[in-house]
Amino acid sequence: MRKLKSLVCGSKFGQFYIDAISKMKECVEFIGIFSNGSERSRLCAEKYNVNLYTSIDKIPEDIDIVFIAVRTGVMGGDGSELALKFLSKGIHVFIEQPIHIDEMKKCVKCSIEKGVFFHVANFYKYMDTVHKYIECSKGLLRKNEILSIECACANQVIYSLLDNILRIFREKARFSIEIFGYKIKIFYCFR
């Protein structure tokens, strides 16, 4: 099997991706980090013995997949624009959430046109503590009716929070989500 050549954009939250990818040596070749050139990025590149790119024009053309862990437009960053640039080059993209629905639509459209994969990541579902929480909650749900779940989170993790709640209620036909007293939508779980 040919290894996928991968690039990580960003070195703050990107460090989690860098660490995970570096452990997948049998199927992924981690070739570099794209960032603004911070000291942290330089040290990460040195630690993992990969290239540090600070210009998108310098990135090799033969990249297979990019993991984007920089803020998207909805958070005041350029992650969504980066995603579109890579997708338009025919490169698969995983992007860290949150991402605005309009940005996501553009990326999905481009990925379909180019025949590549685009995915909004929920990194948290792979964390041991989150997995244990979901399994414990499912166990409680089998024995008891859960009347409500009260949650508070930063906007950076609301996508993951809702995704993980959906995982808890996957066997249920439907449920509703209420935010500040407003019922916003009925969600159906198809997973």
Number of C-alpha atoms within 10 A of each C-alpha: 5 8 13 17 17 22 28 25 28 24 26 14 14 22 18 13 20 23 12 11 18 15 12 12 12 11 13 17 18 25 20 24 29 24 21 15 16 12 10 14 23 18 14 22 20 12 9 15 12 15 17 24 21 16 11 12 8 10 17 12 11 12 20 18 23 25 25 27 22 23 20 22 15 17 15 8 12 13 24 24 15 19 28 22 15 22 26 17 16 21 23 22 26 18 25 24 26 21 20 13 10 10 17 19 12 14 24 18 14 22 24 12 12 15 14 18 17 23 16 16 18 18 13 15 17 9 9 10 11 14 15 12 13 19 14 13 16 18 12 13 16 11 8 9 8 12 6 9 7 6 9 8 8 7 12 15 17 15 17 18 20 13 14 19 14 20 20 20 19 15 14 13 10 13 12 11 14 12 9 6 7 8 10 11 10 11 12 14 15 11 8
